[in-house]
C-alpha cells in the first residue's frame, strides 16, 4: 500500500467496522448498508499488484462503469499488519476528501472482512505513456496541455494538504485515450497529509525521487515540494523521451539526483522552446524552497501560453519507446507499478551505508552496512506489471 509507519492504526476511518461486519461508505451520501455485490456487478480483473487487484464493475442502479479496487485487510496484530491497515484507511480518507477534476475519483467504499472494496472512476483511456506512443503526431503543444493538467491536479492535492509522493508517468491515466487532456493523477497509495508531523519516510520511485528524500540522513524531513521535483522529471521526459537523471546503478543514480545538475544533451531540445527548458530548470532545483509551486508553475509563460510549439517530436516518441521497452510487455496498455514499500526503502538504506562509508555523517556499523547491501541486492527488480485490456469486459465474473 505504501511506506508504512510504526504507529498502530488504533481507530478505523468513519464507516469502517472493527467487528468484521460489512460496512459501506458513500463519499457523497454517508453510510451504505448493502454488500458490495448487492450494489455492483463485478467483472474481470484488469490489474494485479502486490497490494491490490482491480476489476471492472457496473453499478446496478444506473449502469455506471467503475474500477473496483480490492485490497486485503490484514487481521493480525503485528506492527506490519497494523501499518497496512493504517495505509488502507489513509488512502480511503485522502481520496474521500478530494473533489478534483484532475485526480481519480472515489465514489464509495465497502469493508467485508478480510477485504476492502473501493469503487473508483474507471479511466478507460489507459496509460498516458501508451497513448503518447500511439498518437502518431506528438508535439510540444500536446506535452504542454498534458503538463498543465498535471499541475492542476498537484495544485488540488496541495491545496488540501496532500503530498502524493509517487508522481510518475505510470501514475497518469486517461479517461479518453484519444484525448491526452483527459489525463488524471491516480494511485494515492503513498500519499500523506503533508502536515502530519512533517514527512520523513523514504518512499517513491527511484527515477522520480527528489534529492531531499534520499539524503541518507534519518532525521531528514521534507514537504509537498517533492511532488514538484517529480513533476519536473515528468516534464523532462514528456518533451525529450529520456529521464534527466539515469544510471544502471541505483547508487550512481541517487548521486546524480542529489547533485541536481540538469543537462539538455538530447538533440530534441534544439527543437523545443526556451520557455520549456526554463520551466524544467525551475522545477529540478535542489533546494525545495527555491522550487516552483504548482500555482507558480501554472503562471509560467510556457504553461500559460494559449498555444505552444507544434513541431512534431518524433525523436521524443522514439526515445520513450527505447526508455520503456524493457519495462513494458509487448501488449498495449501496460502500467508499471514499482513495489514502493520495499524496493526504494531498501535501496536508500544502502545509500545511507554508502554515505557513512564516504564520511557523510550517517552512523552505521560495518554489520549494518553489510546487511543493507544484502537487502539492496534482494530488493532488485521487485515490480508488478498491470495489463489493461483494449476492451473492458464488465459482464464477466470475478476470477478466483
Residue pairs with C-beta under 8 A, 6 or more apart in sequence:
1 51
1 52
1 71
1 84
1 87
1 88
1 91
1 189
1 341
2 87
2 90
2 91
2 189
2 190
2 191
2 203
2 340
2 341
3 87
3 165
3 190
3 201
3 202
3 203
3 340
3 341
3 345
4 80
4 83
4 84
4 86
4 87
4 201
4 341
5 83
5 86
5 201
6 79
6 83
7 86
8 79
8 82
8 86
9 82
9 83
9 85
9 86
9 89
12 18
12 85
12 89
13 25
13 89
13 92
13 93
14 25
15 23
15 24
15 25
15 31
15 109
15 111
16 23
16 25
16 89
16 92
16 111
17 23
17 111
17 113
20 113
21 113
22 35
22 110
22 111
22 112
23 31
23 110
23 111
24 31
24 32
24 33
24 34
24 35
24 36
24 39
24 108
24 109
24 110
24 111
25 31
25 32
25 96
25 108
25 109
25 110
26 32
26 107
26 108
27 95
27 96
27 106
27 107
27 108
28 107
28 108
32 39
32 108
32 110
35 110
35 112
36 42
36 68
36 110
36 112
36 117
36 119
39 59
39 60
39 61
40 57
40 58
40 59
40 60
40 66
40 68
40 119
41 57
41 58
41 60
41 394
41 395
42 55
42 56
42 57
42 68
42 397
42 398
43 55
43 56
43 57
43 58
43 392
43 393
43 394
43 395
43 396
43 397
43 398
44 55
44 56
44 393
44 396
44 397
44 398
44 399
45 53
45 54
45 55
45 398
45 399
46 54
46 55
46 56
46 67
46 386
46 387
46 388
46 389
46 392
47 53
47 54
47 335
47 386
47 387
47 388
48 54
48 384
48 386
49 337
49 384
49 386
50 339
50 384
51 71
51 72
51 189
52 69
52 70
52 71
53 69
53 70
54 67
54 68
54 69
54 70
54 386
55 67
55 68
55 70
55 398
56 65
56 66
56 67
56 68
56 122
56 392
56 393
56 394
56 396
57 65
57 66
57 67
57 68
57 119
57 394
58 64
58 65
58 66
58 394
58 395
59 65
59 66
59 119
65 122
65 124
65 392
65 394
66 107
66 119
66 120
66 121
66 122
67 119
67 120
67 121
67 122
67 123
68 117
68 118
68 119
68 120
69 117
69 118
69 120
70 115
70 116
70 117
70 118
71 88
71 115
71 116
71 118
72 114
72 115
72 116
73 84
73 85
73 88
73 111
73 113
73 114
73 115
73 116
74 80
74 81
74 84
74 85
74 114
75 81
75 113
75 114
87 189
88 116
90 191
90 192
91 118
91 188
91 189
91 191
92 106
92 109
92 116
92 118
94 162
94 188
94 191
94 192
94 193
95 104
95 105
95 106
95 118
95 120
95 188
96 106
96 109
97 160
97 162
98 105
98 106
98 156
98 157
98 160
98 162
100 153
100 156
100 157
101 152
102 149
102 150
102 152
102 153
102 156
102 183
102 184
102 185
103 153
103 156
103 157
103 184
103 185
103 186
103 188
104 120
104 121
104 123
104 173
104 184
104 185
104 186
104 187
104 188
105 120
105 121
106 118
106 119
106 120
106 121
107 119
107 120
107 121
108 119
109 116
109 117
109 118
109 119
110 116
110 117
110 119
111 117
121 175
121 184
122 392
123 173
123 174
123 175
123 184
123 186
124 175
124 176
124 177
124 392
125 131
125 173
125 174
125 175
125 176
125 177
125 178
125 179
125 182
126 173
126 174
126 177
126 333
126 335
126 388
127 170
127 172
127 173
127 174
127 333
127 334
127 335
127 388
128 146
128 169
128 172
128 173
128 174
128 180
128 183
129 169
129 170
129 172
129 320
129 324
130 332
130 333
130 334
131 174
131 177
131 178
131 180
132 138
132 142
132 180
132 238
132 317
132 320
133 317
133 320
133 321
134 332
135 142
135 180
135 317
137 312
138 312
138 313
138 314
138 316
138 317
139 308
139 309
139 310
139 311
139 312
139 313
140 239
140 271
140 272
140 273
140 276
140 308
140 309
140 310
140 311
140 313
141 307
141 308
141 309
141 310
142 180
143 235
143 238
143 239
143 276
143 313
144 276
144 302
144 303
144 305
144 308
145 180
145 181
146 172
146 180
146 181
146 183
146 238
147 231
147 234
147 235
147 238
147 303
148 298
148 303
149 181
149 183
149 184
150 167
150 172
150 183
150 185
150 231
150 234
151 231
151 294
151 297
151 298
151 303
152 294
152 298
153 184
153 185
154 164
154 167
154 185
154 227
154 228
154 231
154 294
155 294
155 295
155 298
157 163
157 164
157 185
157 191
157 224
157 227
158 194
158 224
158 227
158 293
158 294
161 193
161 194
161 195
162 188
162 191
162 192
162 193
162 194
162 224
163 191
163 192
163 193
163 194
163 199
163 223
163 224
163 226
163 227
164 185
164 188
164 190
164 191
164 227
164 230
165 190
165 191
165 192
165 199
165 203
165 204
165 226
165 227
166 187
166 189
166 190
166 191
166 203
166 204
166 205
166 208
166 230
166 340
167 185
167 208
167 227
167 230
167 231
167 234
168 205
168 207
168 208
168 230
168 233
168 234
169 234
169 237
169 238
170 335
170 336
170 337
171 185
171 186
171 187
172 183
172 184
172 185
172 186
172 234
173 183
173 184
173 186
173 335
174 180
174 182
174 183
174 184
175 182
175 184
176 182
187 337
189 340
190 203
190 204
190 340
192 199
192 201
194 223
194 224
198 221
198 222
198 223
199 221
199 222
199 223
199 226
200 219
200 220
200 221
200 222
201 345
202 213
202 214
202 344
202 345
202 348
203 213
203 340
203 341
203 344
203 345
204 210
204 213
204 226
204 230
204 340
204 344
205 338
205 340
205 344
206 250
206 253
206 254
206 338
206 343
206 344
206 347
207 233
207 243
207 245
207 246
207 253
208 229
208 230
208 233
208 234
209 226
209 229
209 230
209 257
209 344
210 222
210 225
210 226
210 229
210 230
210 257
210 288
211 229
211 257
211 258
211 260
211 286
212 220
212 222
212 225
212 226
212 288
213 220
213 222
213 226
213 348
214 254
214 257
214 258
214 348
214 351
215 258
215 355
216 348
216 351
216 352
216 354
216 355
216 356
216 360
216 362
217 352
217 355
217 361
217 362
218 352
218 362
222 288
223 288
225 288
225 289
225 291
225 293
226 288
227 294
228 283
228 291
228 292
228 293
228 294
228 297
229 283
229 284
229 285
229 288
229 291
231 283
231 294
231 297
232 244
232 280
232 283
232 284
232 291
233 243
233 244
233 245
233 284
235 276
235 279
235 280
235 283
236 242
236 243
236 244
236 262
236 280
236 284
237 243
237 244
237 320
237 323
238 316
239 268
239 269
239 272
239 276
239 313
239 316
240 264
240 266
240 268
240 269
240 316
240 319
241 266
241 268
241 313
241 315
241 316
241 317
241 318
241 319
241 320
241 321
241 322
241 323
242 266
242 319
242 323
243 323
244 262
244 263
244 280
244 284
245 253
245 256
245 257
246 253
246 256
247 253
247 256
250 347
250 350
250 376
251 350
251 351
251 354
254 347
254 348
254 351
258 286
259 286
260 284
260 285
260 286
262 280
262 281
262 284
264 277
266 315
266 319
267 315
268 313
268 315
268 316
268 319
269 277
271 309
271 311
271 313
271 315
272 309
273 302
273 308
273 309
275 300
275 301
275 302
275 305
275 308
276 302
276 308
278 300
278 301
278 302
279 292
279 297
279 300
279 302
279 303
282 291
282 292
282 297
282 300
283 291
283 292
283 297
285 291
292 300
297 303
298 304
302 308
324 336
327 336
327 383
328 334
328 336
328 385
329 385
329 387
331 387
332 390
333 387
333 388
333 389
333 390
334 385
334 386
334 387
334 388
335 385
335 386
335 387
335 388
336 383
336 385
336 386
337 383
337 384
337 385
337 386
338 344
338 382
338 383
339 382
339 383
339 384
342 379
342 382
343 379
343 380
343 382
343 383
346 372
346 375
346 376
346 378
346 379
347 376
347 379
349 372
349 375
349 376
350 372
350 373
350 375
350 376
352 362
352 364
352 372
353 362
353 364
353 368
353 369
353 372
353 373
355 361
355 362
356 362
356 363
356 364
356 369
357 369
364 372
